[in-house]
Amino acid sequence: MDPPLPDDKERRYSAPALEKGLDILEFLSESREPQSLQQIGDGVGRTKGEIFRMVAVLAERGYIERTEADDRFIVTDRLFRLGMNRPSNRSLIEIALPFMNAFADSTGYACHLAVPSGTQIAVIARVESTSHIGFTVRIGYRQPLVLTGSGHCLLSFMSARRRHRIYEELRREDPWIDLDALTQTLDGFRATGAVKRPSGTAEGVIDLSCPILDSHEGGAVAALTCPYLRTRQMPKEPEEILAALAEAARRISETLSLD
């Protein structure tokens, strides 16, 4: 019989090689530019000799890749694709896509589905605009929760237990973050039932976002978001688009809770 796992306060098991590989992946995933072997070593606090074999294995297994021009490394989407293979993610995407397509067909606007990933959002599905002009994001797109409409939606409607856990992570990342002000903003969105706010990443775009609720989880498990950009070709008001988005999110939530 295996011994019981120790409490966090006592001690934890150590797997140095695994920790080294995870450190490298986390460092590269947070880097905007390709990194040299020396830069990776500096970033994870190790020498080039200590990480050389691990980098080679990660590249061989397809988790990172070498740029042809200057012999630097970037992280691939292999880990993301592994996460997408989780049954819960596959089920959510399969349920959501028909309603997302119906939304895009009826409004002419693009939409995407985002889930929480640590203190960030990760886009796991999208449907393009049926118009010649539109604004969309790619699958795998990641941004901090606190910067995006999807993130504010997720934080507003997720369970209190899950939000508390994310707050702790946010505080570790930024000790000066004003969580009281953030909570006040989120409570306002929760009261209205949806998020409508200027995009935190693109000028002129309004984030419209509605929660995908799962009765088993007790809160939001995803956010259905439309980057709204008013055009002369489609002079629809954001309230009209938000109403259609809310209906799509409601139908996805109902179907998901029955699954």
QUIMO-V998659 format. One record per backbone hydrogen bond with DSSP energy under -1.0 kcal/mol. CO is the residue of the C=O (numbers start at 1). NH is the residue of the N-H. If there is no record, write none. Layout:
BEGIN
((CO NH) (CO NH))
END
This chain:
BEGIN
((7 10) (7 11) (15 19) (16 20) (17 21) (18 22) (19 23) (20 24) (21 25) (22 26) (23 27) (24 28) (25 29) (26 30) (35 73) (36 40) (37 41) (38 42) (39 43) (40 44) (41 46) (47 51) (48 52) (51 55) (52 56) (53 57) (54 58) (55 59) (56 60) (57 61) (58 63) (58 64) (63 76) (65 74) (67 71) (72 67) (73 35) (74 65) (77 81) (78 82) (79 83) (80 84) (83 86) (86 90) (87 91) (88 92) (89 93) (90 94) (91 95) (92 96) (93 97) (96 100) (97 101) (98 102) (99 103) (100 104) (101 105) (102 106) (103 107) (104 108) (111 127) (112 225) (113 124) (113 125) (114 223) (115 122) (117 120) (119 145) (120 117) (122 115) (123 140) (125 113) (127 111) (138 141) (141 123) (143 121) (144 147) (148 152) (149 153) (150 154) (151 155) (152 156) (153 157) (154 158) (157 220) (159 163) (160 164) (161 165) (162 166) (163 167) (164 168) (165 169) (166 170) (167 171) (168 172) (169 173) (170 174) (174 177) (177 179) (178 182) (179 183) (180 184) (181 185) (182 186) (183 187) (184 188) (185 189) (186 190) (187 191) (188 192) (189 193) (195 209) (197 207) (202 205) (205 199) (206 228) (207 197) (208 226) (209 195) (210 224) (212 221) (212 222) (214 218) (214 219) (219 214) (222 212) (223 114) (224 210) (225 112) (226 208) (226 228) (228 206) (234 236) (237 241) (238 242) (239 243) (240 244) (241 245) (242 246) (243 247) (244 248) (245 249) (246 250) (247 251) (248 252) (249 253) (250 254) (251 255) (252 256) (253 257) (254 258))
END
